[in-house]
Amino acid sequence: MSIPVLTNLLFATWSFGGIYGDLRLGDKYLAEVKVTLTCGAATAEATTDAKGSFRVTVQGEGKCRVGVSYEGQTPSVEVVVFEKPARYRLVLEQIEGKYVLKRV
């Protein structure tokens, strides 16, 4: 077995997916907020930029959870992750003192 074939076999089982998008609270885009993407046992983190945008890649695909850390709370929502990054517009809503993360 040649080295290129062996390399292809090793990397064929690893699948990386990701999401990108923005995060808001009402009409306000949230800067410097930690975004966590979890697919099975794999987790990756990113931080929103000054305009509330983020991009995060994780090993894995399928049903995953994206969560944010905001004002001591960590709400999350289910997303579907594909090999090619998908866009998600996320919005935080405060309901009875608790933040809820939703997809728009």
PyRosetta script that sets phi, psi and omega in degrees:
from pyrosetta import init, pose_from_sequence

init()
pose = pose_from_sequence("MSIPVLTNLLFATWSFGGIYGDLRLGDKYLAEVKVTLTCGAATAEATTDAKGSFRVTVQGEGKCRVGVSYEGQTPSVEVVVFEKPARYRLVLEQIEGKYVLKRV")
pose.set_psi(1, 128.6)
pose.set_omega(1, -178.2)
pose.set_phi(2, -78.8)
pose.set_psi(2, 162.2)
pose.set_omega(2, -178.9)
pose.set_phi(3, -61.5)
pose.set_psi(3, -44.3)
pose.set_omega(3, 178.6)
pose.set_phi(4, -59.1)
pose.set_psi(4, -38.6)
pose.set_omega(4, 179.1)
pose.set_phi(5, -66.6)
pose.set_psi(5, -43.5)
pose.set_omega(5, 178.7)
pose.set_phi(6, -61.3)
pose.set_psi(6, -44.2)
pose.set_omega(6, 178.7)
pose.set_phi(7, -60.4)
pose.set_psi(7, -44.3)
pose.set_omega(7, 178.8)
pose.set_phi(8, -62.1)
pose.set_psi(8, -37.5)
pose.set_omega(8, 178.6)
pose.set_phi(9, -67.3)
pose.set_psi(9, -38.8)
pose.set_omega(9, 179.8)
pose.set_phi(10, -65.4)
pose.set_psi(10, -42.6)
pose.set_omega(10, -175.2)
pose.set_phi(11, -87.6)
pose.set_psi(11, -12.7)
pose.set_omega(11, -179.5)
pose.set_phi(12, -65.3)
pose.set_psi(12, -27.9)
pose.set_omega(12, -177.9)
pose.set_phi(13, -85.5)
pose.set_psi(13, -13.9)
pose.set_omega(13, 179.2)
pose.set_phi(14, -91.7)
pose.set_psi(14, 126.1)
pose.set_omega(14, 179.8)
pose.set_phi(15, -124.9)
pose.set_psi(15, 125.7)
pose.set_omega(15, 179.1)
pose.set_phi(16, -112.3)
pose.set_psi(16, 135.5)
pose.set_omega(16, 176.7)
pose.set_phi(17, -131.1)
pose.set_psi(17, 174.7)
pose.set_omega(17, 179.5)
pose.set_phi(18, -168.6)
pose.set_psi(18, 173.7)
pose.set_omega(18, 176.4)
pose.set_phi(19, -136.7)
pose.set_psi(19, 160.6)
pose.set_omega(19, 172.8)
pose.set_phi(20, -146.6)
pose.set_psi(20, 166.0)
pose.set_omega(20, 179.2)
pose.set_phi(21, 159.2)
pose.set_psi(21, -149.1)
pose.set_omega(21, 179.7)
pose.set_phi(22, -141.3)
pose.set_psi(22, 163.0)
pose.set_omega(22, -176.9)
pose.set_phi(23, -128.6)
pose.set_psi(23, 130.6)
pose.set_omega(23, 179.8)
pose.set_phi(24, -130.4)
pose.set_psi(24, 159.5)
pose.set_omega(24, 166.6)
pose.set_phi(25, -124.4)
pose.set_psi(25, 102.9)
pose.set_omega(25, -171.4)
pose.set_phi(26, 66.6)
pose.set_psi(26, -125.5)
pose.set_omega(26, 178.1)
pose.set_phi(27, -93.6)
pose.set_psi(27, -3.2)
pose.set_omega(27, -175.6)
pose.set_phi(28, -93.2)
pose.set_psi(28, 124.4)
pose.set_omega(28, 174.3)
pose.set_phi(29, -77.6)
pose.set_psi(29, 136.5)
pose.set_omega(29, -173.6)
pose.set_phi(30, -98.8)
pose.set_psi(30, 121.7)
pose.set_omega(30, 179.5)
pose.set_phi(31, -97.6)
pose.set_psi(31, 152.1)
pose.set_omega(31, 174.4)
pose.set_phi(32, 58.0)
pose.set_psi(32, 41.9)
pose.set_omega(32, 176.8)
pose.set_phi(33, -110.9)
pose.set_psi(33, 133.6)
pose.set_omega(33, -179.3)
pose.set_phi(34, -75.4)
pose.set_psi(34, 130.8)
pose.set_omega(34, 177.4)
pose.set_phi(35, -115.8)
pose.set_psi(35, 129.5)
pose.set_omega(35, -178.5)
pose.set_phi(36, -120.6)
pose.set_psi(36, 131.2)
pose.set_omega(36, 177.4)
pose.set_phi(37, -115.5)
pose.set_psi(37, 123.8)
pose.set_omega(37, -178.2)
pose.set_phi(38, -122.9)
pose.set_psi(38, 123.3)
pose.set_omega(38, 176.2)
pose.set_phi(39, -125.1)
pose.set_psi(39, 104.6)
pose.set_omega(39, -175.8)
pose.set_phi(40, 62.6)
pose.set_psi(40, -125.6)
pose.set_omega(40, -179.9)
pose.set_phi(41, -87.9)
pose.set_psi(41, -8.5)
pose.set_omega(41, -177.6)
pose.set_phi(42, -90.5)
pose.set_psi(42, 134.5)
pose.set_omega(42, 179.6)
pose.set_phi(43, -135.1)
pose.set_psi(43, 140.8)
pose.set_omega(43, 175.7)
pose.set_phi(44, -138.0)
pose.set_psi(44, 152.8)
pose.set_omega(44, -177.8)
pose.set_phi(45, -127.1)
pose.set_psi(45, 153.9)
pose.set_omega(45, 173.9)
pose.set_phi(46, -147.0)
pose.set_psi(46, 170.5)
pose.set_omega(46, 176.8)
pose.set_phi(47, -127.2)
pose.set_psi(47, 137.4)
pose.set_omega(47, 178.8)
pose.set_phi(48, -65.6)
pose.set_psi(48, 148.0)
pose.set_omega(48, 178.3)
pose.set_phi(49, -85.5)
pose.set_psi(49, -170.7)
pose.set_omega(49, -176.9)
pose.set_phi(50, -61.8)
pose.set_psi(50, -21.7)
pose.set_omega(50, -179.5)
pose.set_phi(51, -103.4)
pose.set_psi(51, 10.8)
pose.set_omega(51, 177.7)
pose.set_phi(52, 82.2)
pose.set_psi(52, 8.0)
pose.set_omega(52, -178.4)
pose.set_phi(53, -86.2)
pose.set_psi(53, 150.2)
pose.set_omega(53, 177.7)
pose.set_phi(54, -145.1)
pose.set_psi(54, 161.9)
pose.set_omega(54, 172.9)
pose.set_phi(55, -149.1)
pose.set_psi(55, 129.0)
pose.set_omega(55, -179.5)
pose.set_phi(56, -142.1)
pose.set_psi(56, 136.8)
pose.set_omega(56, -179.0)
pose.set_phi(57, -122.2)
pose.set_psi(57, 140.9)
pose.set_omega(57, -178.0)
pose.set_phi(58, -141.5)
pose.set_psi(58, 154.3)
pose.set_omega(58, 175.1)
pose.set_phi(59, -76.3)
pose.set_psi(59, 116.4)
pose.set_omega(59, -179.9)
pose.set_phi(60, 133.7)
pose.set_psi(60, 163.4)
pose.set_omega(60, 178.8)
pose.set_phi(61, -146.4)
pose.set_psi(61, 170.5)
pose.set_omega(61, 177.9)
pose.set_phi(62, 100.0)
pose.set_psi(62, -152.3)
pose.set_omega(62, -179.7)
pose.set_phi(63, -72.6)
pose.set_psi(63, 125.8)
pose.set_omega(63, -178.6)
pose.set_phi(64, -137.3)
pose.set_psi(64, 179.1)
pose.set_omega(64, 176.0)
pose.set_phi(65, -125.9)
pose.set_psi(65, 137.9)
pose.set_omega(65, 172.2)
pose.set_phi(66, -114.3)
pose.set_psi(66, 133.8)
pose.set_omega(66, 179.9)
pose.set_phi(67, -132.8)
pose.set_psi(67, 160.4)
pose.set_omega(67, 176.6)
pose.set_phi(68, -129.4)
pose.set_psi(68, 152.5)
pose.set_omega(68, 175.3)
pose.set_phi(69, -108.7)
pose.set_psi(69, 111.5)
pose.set_omega(69, -175.9)
pose.set_phi(70, -143.3)
pose.set_psi(70, 123.9)
pose.set_omega(70, 178.4)
pose.set_phi(71, 48.7)
pose.set_psi(71, 46.3)
pose.set_omega(71, 175.6)
pose.set_phi(72, 78.6)
pose.set_psi(72, 3.7)
pose.set_omega(72, 178.5)
pose.set_phi(73, -116.1)
pose.set_psi(73, 157.6)
pose.set_omega(73, -178.6)
pose.set_phi(74, -133.9)
pose.set_psi(74, 67.2)
pose.set_omega(74, 177.5)
pose.set_phi(75, -69.2)
pose.set_psi(75, 153.8)
pose.set_omega(75, 179.8)
pose.set_phi(76, -144.8)
pose.set_psi(76, 166.1)
pose.set_omega(76, 179.1)
pose.set_phi(77, -147.7)
pose.set_psi(77, 151.0)
pose.set_omega(77, 178.8)
pose.set_phi(78, -76.4)
pose.set_psi(78, 139.5)
pose.set_omega(78, 175.4)
pose.set_phi(79, -135.2)
pose.set_psi(79, 165.2)
pose.set_omega(79, 174.6)
pose.set_phi(80, -111.3)
pose.set_psi(80, 127.1)
pose.set_omega(80, -176.7)
pose.set_phi(81, -108.5)
pose.set_psi(81, 131.9)
pose.set_omega(81, 179.0)
pose.set_phi(82, -115.7)
pose.set_psi(82, 171.8)
pose.set_omega(82, 177.5)
pose.set_phi(83, -61.1)
pose.set_psi(83, -42.7)
pose.set_omega(83, 174.9)
pose.set_phi(84, -88.3)
pose.set_psi(84, 132.1)
pose.set_omega(84, -176.5)
pose.set_phi(85, -57.2)
pose.set_psi(85, 137.8)
pose.set_omega(85, 177.5)
pose.set_phi(86, -106.9)
pose.set_psi(86, 149.2)
pose.set_omega(86, -179.0)
pose.set_phi(87, -91.1)
pose.set_psi(87, 134.1)
pose.set_omega(87, 175.5)
pose.set_phi(88, -130.4)
pose.set_psi(88, 126.2)
pose.set_omega(88, 172.0)
pose.set_phi(89, -97.2)
pose.set_psi(89, 117.5)
pose.set_omega(89, -175.7)
pose.set_phi(90, -109.9)
pose.set_psi(90, 142.8)
pose.set_omega(90, 178.4)
pose.set_phi(91, -135.2)
pose.set_psi(91, 136.8)
pose.set_omega(91, 174.3)
pose.set_phi(92, -94.7)
pose.set_psi(92, 136.3)
pose.set_omega(92, 173.5)
pose.set_phi(93, -126.3)
pose.set_psi(93, 142.4)
pose.set_omega(93, 178.3)
pose.set_phi(94, -101.7)
pose.set_psi(94, 121.5)
pose.set_omega(94, -179.4)
pose.set_phi(95, -126.1)
pose.set_psi(95, 114.9)
pose.set_omega(95, -179.3)
pose.set_phi(96, 50.9)
pose.set_psi(96, 45.6)
pose.set_omega(96, 176.7)
pose.set_phi(97, 81.7)
pose.set_psi(97, -4.9)
pose.set_omega(97, 178.7)
pose.set_phi(98, -111.0)
pose.set_psi(98, 140.2)
pose.set_omega(98, 175.6)
pose.set_phi(99, -84.6)
pose.set_psi(99, 139.5)
pose.set_omega(99, 176.7)
pose.set_phi(100, -122.1)
pose.set_psi(100, 131.3)
pose.set_omega(100, 179.3)
pose.set_phi(101, -97.2)
pose.set_psi(101, 128.9)
pose.set_omega(101, -178.9)
pose.set_phi(102, -129.8)
pose.set_psi(102, 155.5)
pose.set_omega(102, 172.0)
pose.set_phi(103, -93.4)
pose.set_psi(103, 142.4)
pose.set_omega(103, 179.8)
pose.set_phi(104, -106.2)
pose.dump_pdb("model.pdb")
